């Protein structure tokens, strides 16, 4: 078993990778991190050796609620203490030293984590509902799973969550 004695806490100032490896008890958070534009892969927390190996090989920071996962010289860990989605997102961004960036939001597929590319409206005609095709002008597509995205009410709700996260980051000191 791999054992690391140097535990990296949120407030050490250690540079954390912005490519993330989120453990399975935080799967819903993975989708939100992807919505924010983070490369966020998911993996089971056990066995620990497999988790650590992937984090090292892919230069990923582990995001977890599992207290058995410890950081070290090679493995960086953000151990979540918050319980709500918004607080957890703020906690991750604070640990990474990041802010909510509008330019990065909605740039990754929430299903498979692949980066999204602009798609021509005519190319998605048969892949989206008729009403969506008629009312939307901009689309993005995932080359990984083929999913098509467009701005609609779910984007507005997601933007409201992102604004809440940004406000929490503004109101809470970085080393809280």
MARDOLO-652103 format. One record per atom (N, C-alpha, C): residue in three letters; atom name; z, y, x. Coordinates in steps of 0.1 Angstrom, whole numbers. Each point is the difference from the previous one (the first is absolute). Example, Ala and Ser with C-alpha at 12.3 -4.5 7.8 and 13.67 -1.06 7.14 Angstrom:
<atoms>
<ALA, N, <78, -57, 132>>
<ALA, CA, <0, 12, -9>>
<ALA, C, <0, 12, 9>>
<SER, N, <-7, 11, -4>>
<SER, CA, <0, 11, 9>>
<SER, C, <8, 11, -8>>
</atoms>
This chain:
<atoms>
<UNK, N, <0, -12, 8>>
<UNK, CA, <0, 12, -8>>
<UNK, C, <0, 12, 9>>
<UNK, N, <-8, 10, -4>>
<UNK, CA, <-1, 13, 7>>
<UNK, C, <13, 8, -4>>
<UNK, N, <7, 6, 10>>
<UNK, CA, <11, 9, -3>>
<UNK, C, <-1, 13, 7>>
<UNK, N, <1, 11, -7>>
<UNK, CA, <-1, 13, 7>>
<UNK, C, <14, 6, -2>>
<UNK, N, <5, 6, 11>>
<UNK, CA, <13, 6, -1>>
<UNK, C, <0, 15, -2>>
<UNK, N, <-11, 6, 4>>
<UNK, CA, <-1, 15, -2>>
<UNK, C, <-5, 2, -15>>
<UNK, N, <8, 6, -8>>
<UNK, CA, <-4, 2, -14>>
<UNK, C, <-4, 15, -1>>
<UNK, N, <-12, 2, -5>>
<UNK, CA, <-5, 13, -2>>
<UNK, C, <3, 5, -14>>
<UNK, N, <8, 11, 0>>
<UNK, CA, <4, 5, -13>>
<UNK, C, <-10, 12, -3>>
<UNK, N, <1, 5, -12>>
<UNK, CA, <-9, 11, -5>>
<UNK, C, <1, 12, 9>>
<UNK, N, <12, 3, 4>>
<UNK, CA, <2, 13, 7>>
<UNK, C, <0, 0, 15>>
<UNK, N, <-5, -10, 6>>
<UNK, CA, <0, 0, 15>>
<UNK, C, <-11, 8, 6>>
<UNK, N, <-10, 4, -8>>
<UNK, CA, <-11, 8, 5>>
<UNK, C, <-11, -9, 6>>
<UNK, N, <2, -13, 0>>
<UNK, CA, <-10, -9, 5>>
<UNK, C, <-13, 1, -8>>
<UNK, N, <-11, 1, 7>>
<UNK, CA, <-13, 1, -7>>
<UNK, C, <-4, -13, -7>>
<UNK, N, <-1, 0, -13>>
<UNK, CA, <-3, -12, -7>>
<UNK, C, <-15, 0, -3>>
<UNK, N, <-6, -12, -1>>
<UNK, CA, <-14, -1, -3>>
<UNK, C, <-2, 3, -15>>
<UNK, N, <-11, 7, -3>>
<UNK, CA, <-3, 3, -14>>
<UNK, C, <-8, -12, -7>>
<UNK, N, <-3, -10, 8>>
<UNK, CA, <-5, -12, -7>>
<UNK, C, <12, -9, -3>>
<UNK, N, <1, -4, -12>>
<UNK, CA, <13, -6, -5>>
<UNK, C, <-2, -15, -4>>
<UNK, N, <11, -7, 1>>
<UNK, CA, <1, -14, -4>>
<UNK, C, <12, 0, -9>>
<UNK, N, <-3, -1, -13>>
<UNK, CA, <11, 1, -11>>
<UNK, C, <4, -14, -4>>
<UNK, N, <13, -3, 0>>
<UNK, CA, <4, -14, -3>>
<UNK, C, <-1, -2, -15>>
<UNK, N, <0, -12, -4>>
<UNK, CA, <-4, -4, -14>>
<UNK, C, <10, 5, -11>>
<UNK, N, <12, 3, 4>>
<UNK, CA, <9, 6, -11>>
<UNK, C, <-3, 14, -3>>
<UNK, N, <-10, 6, 7>>
<UNK, CA, <-4, 14, -2>>
<UNK, C, <-14, 1, -4>>
<UNK, N, <-6, -10, -6>>
<UNK, CA, <-14, -1, -3>>
<UNK, C, <-5, 12, -9>>
<UNK, N, <8, 5, -10>>
<UNK, CA, <-5, 11, -8>>
<UNK, C, <-1, 13, 9>>
<UNK, N, <9, 1, 10>>
<UNK, CA, <0, 11, 9>>
<UNK, C, <-13, 0, 8>>
<UNK, N, <-5, -12, 3>>
<UNK, CA, <-13, -1, 8>>
<UNK, C, <-11, 7, -7>>
<UNK, N, <-1, -2, -13>>
<UNK, CA, <-11, 7, -7>>
<UNK, C, <1, 15, 1>>
<UNK, N, <12, 5, -1>>
<UNK, CA, <2, 14, 1>>
<UNK, C, <-2, 6, 13>>
<UNK, N, <3, -8, 11>>
<UNK, CA, <-3, 5, 13>>
<UNK, C, <-15, 0, 2>>
<UNK, N, <-7, -10, -5>>
<UNK, CA, <-15, 1, 1>>
<UNK, C, <-5, 11, -8>>
<UNK, N, <5, 4, -12>>
<UNK, CA, <-4, 11, -7>>
<UNK, C, <1, 13, 8>>
<UNK, N, <11, 1, 8>>
<UNK, CA, <2, 11, 9>>
<UNK, C, <-9, 0, 12>>
<UNK, N, <-8, -11, 2>>
<UNK, CA, <-9, -1, 11>>
<UNK, C, <4, -8, 12>>
<UNK, N, <12, -7, -1>>
<UNK, CA, <5, -8, 11>>
<UNK, C, <-7, -13, 1>>
<UNK, N, <-3, -5, 11>>
<UNK, CA, <-4, -14, 2>>
<UNK, C, <13, -8, -1>>
<UNK, N, <2, -6, -11>>
<UNK, CA, <12, -7, -3>>
<UNK, C, <-3, -15, -4>>
<UNK, N, <2, -9, 9>>
<UNK, CA, <-1, -14, -2>>
<UNK, C, <13, -6, -5>>
<UNK, N, <-1, -11, -7>>
<UNK, CA, <12, -7, -6>>
<UNK, C, <2, -13, 6>>
<UNK, N, <12, -4, 2>>
<UNK, CA, <3, -13, 6>>
<UNK, C, <14, -4, -4>>
<UNK, N, <3, -13, -1>>
<UNK, CA, <13, -5, -3>>
<UNK, C, <9, 3, 12>>
<UNK, N, <13, 2, -3>>
<UNK, CA, <9, 4, 10>>
<UNK, C, <4, -13, 8>>
<UNK, N, <-2, -11, -6>>
<UNK, CA, <4, -13, 7>>
<UNK, C, <-12, -8, 2>>
<UNK, N, <-3, -7, 11>>
<UNK, CA, <9, 0, 11>>
<UNK, C, <-1, 13, 8>>
<UNK, N, <12, 4, 6>>
<UNK, CA, <0, 12, 7>>
<UNK, C, <-9, 0, 12>>
<UNK, N, <-2, -11, 6>>
<UNK, CA, <-9, -1, 12>>
<UNK, C, <-14, 4, -4>>
<UNK, N, <-5, -4, -11>>
<UNK, CA, <-14, 3, -5>>
<UNK, C, <-1, 15, -3>>
<UNK, N, <10, 5, -6>>
<UNK, CA, <1, 14, -3>>
<UNK, C, <-1, 9, 12>>
<UNK, N, <9, -3, 10>>
<UNK, CA, <0, 7, 13>>
<UNK, C, <-13, -1, 7>>
<UNK, N, <-5, -12, 1>>
<UNK, CA, <-13, -2, 7>>
<UNK, C, <-11, 8, -6>>
<UNK, N, <-1, 0, -13>>
<UNK, CA, <-11, 8, -6>>
<UNK, C, <2, 15, 3>>
<UNK, N, <13, 5, -2>>
<UNK, CA, <3, 14, 3>>
<UNK, C, <-4, 4, 14>>
<UNK, N, <3, -9, 10>>
<UNK, CA, <-3, 3, 14>>
<UNK, C, <-15, 0, 2>>
<UNK, N, <-7, -11, -5>>
<UNK, CA, <-14, -2, 3>>
<UNK, C, <-9, 11, -7>>
<UNK, N, <5, 5, -11>>
<UNK, CA, <-8, 10, -8>>
<UNK, C, <6, 14, 2>>
<UNK, N, <10, 2, 9>>
<UNK, CA, <7, 13, 2>>
<UNK, C, <4, 6, -13>>
<UNK, N, <7, -7, -9>>
<UNK, CA, <5, 4, -13>>
<UNK, C, <15, 2, 0>>
<UNK, N, <4, 11, -7>>
<UNK, CA, <14, 2, -3>>
<UNK, C, <4, -8, -12>>
<UNK, N, <11, -8, 1>>
<UNK, CA, <4, -8, -11>>
<UNK, C, <8, 9, -10>>
<UNK, N, <-3, -1, -13>>
<UNK, CA, <8, 7, -10>>
<UNK, C, <6, -11, -9>>
<UNK, N, <13, 0, -1>>
<UNK, CA, <7, -11, -7>>
<UNK, C, <13, 4, -6>>
<UNK, N, <5, -8, -9>>
<UNK, CA, <14, 2, -5>>
<UNK, C, <8, -12, 5>>
<UNK, N, <-6, -9, 7>>
<UNK, CA, <7, -12, 6>>
<UNK, C, <8, 4, 12>>
<UNK, N, <13, -1, -1>>
<UNK, CA, <9, 4, 11>>
<UNK, C, <-1, -9, 12>>
<UNK, N, <-6, -12, -1>>
<UNK, CA, <-1, -9, 11>>
<UNK, C, <-12, 4, 9>>
<UNK, N, <-8, 9, -4>>
<UNK, CA, <-11, 4, 8>>
<UNK, C, <5, 12, 9>>
<UNK, N, <-1, -2, 13>>
<UNK, CA, <5, 10, 9>>
<UNK, C, <-11, 5, 9>>
<UNK, N, <0, 13, 4>>
<UNK, CA, <-10, 5, 9>>
<UNK, C, <5, -2, 14>>
<UNK, N, <-9, 3, 9>>
<UNK, CA, <2, -1, 15>>
<UNK, C, <-10, 7, 8>>
<UNK, N, <-1, -3, 12>>
<UNK, CA, <-9, 7, 9>>
<UNK, C, <-15, -2, -4>>
<UNK, N, <-3, -12, -6>>
<UNK, CA, <-13, -3, -4>>
<UNK, C, <-3, 1, -15>>
<UNK, N, <11, -1, -7>>
<UNK, CA, <-1, 0, -15>>
<UNK, C, <7, 12, -6>>
<UNK, N, <-7, 8, -7>>
<UNK, CA, <6, 12, -7>>
<UNK, C, <3, -3, -14>>
<UNK, N, <11, 3, -6>>
<UNK, CA, <4, -3, -13>>
<UNK, C, <6, 12, -8>>
<UNK, N, <-5, 2, -12>>
<UNK, CA, <6, 9, -9>>
<UNK, C, <7, -8, -11>>
<UNK, N, <13, 0, 0>>
<UNK, CA, <8, -8, -9>>
<UNK, C, <4, 10, -12>>
<UNK, N, <-6, -3, -11>>
<UNK, CA, <2, 8, -12>>
<UNK, C, <14, -1, -6>>
<UNK, N, <6, 12, -3>>
<UNK, CA, <13, 0, -6>>
<UNK, C, <-1, 5, -15>>
<UNK, N, <-11, 7, -3>>
<UNK, CA, <-2, 6, -13>>
<UNK, C, <-4, -11, -10>>
<UNK, N, <2, 3, -13>>
<UNK, CA, <-3, -10, -10>>
<UNK, C, <-12, 4, -9>>
<UNK, N, <-3, 12, -1>>
<UNK, CA, <-11, 4, -8>>
<UNK, C, <-13, 2, 8>>
<UNK, N, <-11, -2, -7>>
<UNK, CA, <-13, 1, 7>>
<UNK, C, <-1, 14, 7>>
<UNK, N, <3, 10, -7>>
<UNK, CA, <-2, 14, 6>>
<UNK, C, <9, 2, 12>>
<UNK, N, <12, -4, -1>>
<UNK, CA, <9, 1, 11>>
<UNK, C, <-4, -9, 12>>
<UNK, N, <-5, -12, -3>>
<UNK, CA, <-5, -9, 11>>
<UNK, C, <-12, 6, 7>>
<UNK, N, <-9, 5, -8>>
<UNK, CA, <-12, 7, 6>>
<UNK, C, <5, 11, 9>>
<UNK, N, <9, 9, -5>>
<UNK, CA, <5, 11, 8>>
<UNK, C, <7, -6, 13>>
<UNK, N, <7, -10, -1>>
<UNK, CA, <7, -6, 11>>
<UNK, C, <-10, -5, 11>>
<UNK, N, <-10, -7, -4>>
<UNK, CA, <-10, -4, 9>>
<UNK, C, <-7, 11, 7>>
<UNK, N, <-5, 10, -8>>
<UNK, CA, <-6, 12, 6>>
<UNK, C, <9, 8, 9>>
<UNK, N, <12, 1, -3>>
<UNK, CA, <10, 7, 8>>
<UNK, C, <2, -8, 13>>
<UNK, N, <1, -13, 0>>
<UNK, CA, <1, -8, 12>>
<UNK, C, <-12, 1, 9>>
<UNK, N, <-12, 1, -6>>
<UNK, CA, <-12, 1, 8>>
<UNK, C, <-3, 15, 4>>
<UNK, N, <8, 9, -5>>
<UNK, CA, <-2, 14, 3>>
<UNK, C, <-12, 6, -6>>
<UNK, N, <-4, -6, -11>>
<UNK, CA, <-12, 4, -7>>
<UNK, C, <3, 8, -13>>
<UNK, N, <-11, 7, -5>>
<UNK, CA, <1, 7, -13>>
<UNK, C, <-10, -6, -9>>
<UNK, N, <0, 3, -13>>
<UNK, CA, <-10, -5, -9>>
<UNK, C, <-12, 8, 3>>
<UNK, N, <-11, -6, 4>>
<UNK, CA, <-12, 6, 3>>
<UNK, C, <-11, -2, -11>>
<UNK, N, <-4, 11, -6>>
<UNK, CA, <-10, -2, -11>>
<UNK, C, <-13, -6, 5>>
<UNK, N, <-4, 3, 13>>
<UNK, CA, <-12, -4, 5>>
<UNK, C, <0, -16, 2>>
<UNK, N, <11, -6, 2>>
<UNK, CA, <1, -14, 2>>
<UNK, C, <2, -8, -13>>
<UNK, N, <5, 7, -10>>
<UNK, CA, <3, -7, -13>>
<UNK, C, <-13, -6, -5>>
<UNK, N, <1, -12, -7>>
<UNK, CA, <-11, -6, -7>>
<UNK, C, <-11, -4, 10>>
<UNK, N, <3, -4, 12>>
<UNK, CA, <-10, -3, 10>>
<UNK, C, <0, -15, 4>>
<UNK, N, <9, -8, -6>>
<UNK, CA, <1, -14, 2>>
<UNK, C, <1, -8, -13>>
<UNK, N, <-6, -12, 0>>
<UNK, CA, <1, -8, -11>>
<UNK, C, <14, -5, -2>>
<UNK, N, <6, 1, -13>>
<UNK, CA, <13, -4, -2>>
<UNK, C, <1, -15, -1>>
<UNK, N, <-11, -7, -2>>
<UNK, CA, <0, -14, -2>>
<UNK, C, <-1, -7, 14>>
<UNK, N, <-10, 4, 8>>
<UNK, CA, <-2, -8, 13>>
<UNK, C, <2, 8, 13>>
<UNK, N, <3, 13, -1>>
<UNK, CA, <4, 9, 11>>
<UNK, C, <-12, 5, 8>>
<UNK, N, <-12, -3, -4>>
<UNK, CA, <-12, 5, 7>>
<UNK, C, <-2, 15, -3>>
<UNK, N, <-6, 7, 10>>
<UNK, CA, <-3, 14, -2>>
<UNK, C, <-11, 1, -11>>
<UNK, N, <1, 11, -8>>
<UNK, CA, <-10, 2, -10>>
<UNK, C, <-11, 9, 5>>
<UNK, N, <-12, -2, -6>>
<UNK, CA, <-12, 8, 4>>
<UNK, C, <-5, 6, -13>>
<UNK, N, <-6, 12, 1>>
<UNK, CA, <-7, 6, -11>>
<UNK, C, <-11, -9, -5>>
<UNK, N, <-1, 0, -14>>
<UNK, CA, <-11, -9, -6>>
<UNK, C, <-8, 9, -9>>
<UNK, N, <-13, -2, 1>>
<UNK, CA, <-10, 7, -9>>
<UNK, C, <3, -4, -14>>
<UNK, N, <-1, 10, -9>>
<UNK, CA, <3, -3, -14>>
<UNK, C, <-10, -10, -6>>
<UNK, N, <-12, 1, 4>>
<UNK, CA, <-10, -10, -5>>
<UNK, C, <3, -14, 4>>
<UNK, N, <6, -2, 12>>
<UNK, CA, <3, -13, 5>>
<UNK, C, <12, -7, -7>>
<UNK, N, <8, 8, -7>>
<UNK, CA, <12, -6, -7>>
<UNK, C, <-2, -2, -15>>
<UNK, N, <-12, 4, -5>>
<UNK, CA, <-3, 1, -14>>
<UNK, C, <4, -13, -7>>
<UNK, N, <-3, -12, 5>>
<UNK, CA, <3, -12, -7>>
<UNK, C, <14, -6, 4>>
<UNK, N, <7, 7, 8>>
<UNK, CA, <13, -5, 5>>
<UNK, C, <12, 8, -6>>
<UNK, N, <-3, 10, -8>>
<UNK, CA, <11, 8, -6>>
<UNK, C, <-3, 0, -15>>
<UNK, N, <10, 3, -8>>
<UNK, CA, <-2, 1, -15>>
<UNK, C, <-9, 12, -2>>
<UNK, N, <-8, -1, -11>>
<UNK, CA, <-10, 10, -4>>
<UNK, C, <7, 14, -1>>
<UNK, N, <11, 1, -6>>
<UNK, CA, <7, 13, -2>>
<UNK, C, <3, 6, 14>>
<UNK, N, <5, -8, 9>>
<UNK, CA, <3, 5, 13>>
<UNK, C, <-12, 5, 7>>
<UNK, N, <-11, -8, -1>>
<UNK, CA, <-13, 4, 6>>
<UNK, C, <-4, 14, -5>>
<UNK, N, <1, 2, -13>>
<UNK, CA, <-5, 12, -6>>
<UNK, C, <10, 12, 3>>
<UNK, N, <12, -2, 2>>
<UNK, CA, <10, 11, 2>>
<UNK, C, <4, 3, 14>>
<UNK, N, <-3, -9, 9>>
<UNK, CA, <4, 2, 14>>
<UNK, C, <-13, 3, 9>>
<UNK, N, <2, 8, 10>>
<UNK, CA, <-11, 3, 9>>
<UNK, C, <2, -6, 14>>
<UNK, N, <12, -2, 4>>
<UNK, CA, <3, -5, 14>>
<UNK, C, <7, -14, -1>>
<UNK, N, <-5, -9, 9>>
<UNK, CA, <5, -13, 1>>
<UNK, C, <2, -4, 14>>
<UNK, N, <10, -9, 3>>
<UNK, CA, <1, -6, 13>>
<UNK, C, <0, -15, -2>>
<UNK, N, <-4, -7, 10>>
<UNK, CA, <-1, -15, -1>>
<UNK, C, <7, -6, 12>>
<UNK, N, <6, -12, -2>>
<UNK, CA, <6, -8, 10>>
<UNK, C, <-10, -11, 5>>
<UNK, N, <-3, 1, 13>>
<UNK, CA, <-9, -10, 5>>
<UNK, C, <7, -14, 2>>
<UNK, N, <13, 0, -1>>
<UNK, CA, <7, -13, 2>>
<UNK, C, <0, -8, -13>>
<UNK, N, <4, 6, -11>>
<UNK, CA, <1, -8, -13>>
<UNK, C, <-10, 5, -10>>
<UNK, N, <-7, 11, 2>>
<UNK, CA, <-10, 4, -9>>
<UNK, C, <5, 9, -12>>
<UNK, N, <13, 3, 0>>
<UNK, CA, <6, 8, -10>>
<UNK, C, <-5, 14, 0>>
<UNK, N, <-3, 6, -11>>
<UNK, CA, <-4, 14, -2>>
<UNK, C, <11, 9, -4>>
<UNK, N, <1, 12, 6>>
<UNK, CA, <10, 9, -4>>
<UNK, C, <-6, 13, -5>>
<UNK, N, <7, 7, -9>>
<UNK, CA, <-4, 14, -4>>
<UNK, C, <13, 7, -4>>
<UNK, N, <-1, 13, -1>>
<UNK, CA, <11, 8, -3>>
<UNK, C, <2, 0, -15>>
<UNK, N, <11, -3, -5>>
<UNK, CA, <4, -1, -14>>
<UNK, C, <14, 3, -2>>
<UNK, N, <6, -3, -12>>
<UNK, CA, <14, 3, -2>>
<UNK, C, <9, -7, 9>>
<UNK, N, <-3, -12, 5>>
<UNK, CA, <8, -7, 10>>
<UNK, C, <1, 7, 13>>
<UNK, N, <-10, 7, 4>>
<UNK, CA, <0, 9, 12>>
<UNK, C, <10, 11, -3>>
<UNK, N, <-1, 6, -12>>
<UNK, CA, <9, 11, -3>>
<UNK, C, <15, -4, 1>>
<UNK, N, <3, -12, -6>>
<UNK, CA, <14, -5, 1>>
<UNK, C, <4, -3, 15>>
<UNK, N, <-10, -6, 7>>
<UNK, CA, <3, -2, 15>>
<UNK, C, <3, 13, 7>>
<UNK, N, <-8, 10, -3>>
<UNK, CA, <2, 13, 7>>
<UNK, C, <13, 6, -4>>
<UNK, N, <5, -2, -12>>
<UNK, CA, <13, 5, -4>>
<UNK, C, <11, -7, 8>>
<UNK, N, <-1, -13, 2>>
<UNK, CA, <9, -8, 9>>
<UNK, C, <0, 6, 14>>
<UNK, N, <-12, 2, 5>>
<UNK, CA, <-2, 5, 14>>
<UNK, C, <7, 14, 1>>
<UNK, N, <-2, 8, -10>>
<UNK, CA, <6, 14, 0>>
<UNK, C, <15, -2, 0>>
<UNK, N, <6, -9, -7>>
<UNK, CA, <14, -3, 0>>
<UNK, C, <5, -4, 14>>
<UNK, N, <-8, -9, 6>>
<UNK, CA, <4, -5, 13>>
<UNK, C, <-1, 12, 10>>
<UNK, N, <-10, 8, -1>>
<UNK, CA, <-1, 12, 9>>
<UNK, C, <12, 9, -2>>
<UNK, N, <4, 2, -12>>
<UNK, CA, <12, 9, -3>>
<UNK, C, <12, -6, 6>>
<UNK, N, <2, -13, -1>>
<UNK, CA, <12, -7, 6>>
<UNK, C, <0, 2, 15>>
<UNK, N, <-12, -1, 6>>
<UNK, CA, <-1, 1, 15>>
<UNK, C, <4, 15, 4>>
<UNK, N, <-4, 9, -8>>
<UNK, CA, <3, 14, 2>>
<UNK, C, <15, 3, -1>>
<UNK, N, <7, -7, -10>>
<UNK, CA, <13, 4, -3>>
<UNK, C, <11, -8, 8>>
<UNK, N, <-5, -11, 7>>
<UNK, CA, <9, -8, 8>>
<UNK, C, <-3, 1, 15>>
<UNK, N, <10, 3, 8>>
<UNK, CA, <-2, 1, 14>>
<UNK, C, <-6, -14, 6>>
<UNK, N, <-8, 1, 10>>
<UNK, CA, <-6, -11, 6>>
<UNK, C, <10, -11, 4>>
<UNK, N, <11, 4, 5>>
<UNK, CA, <10, -10, 6>>
<UNK, C, <11, -3, -11>>
<UNK, N, <-4, 0, -12>>
<UNK, CA, <10, -3, -11>>
<UNK, C, <3, -15, 0>>
</atoms>
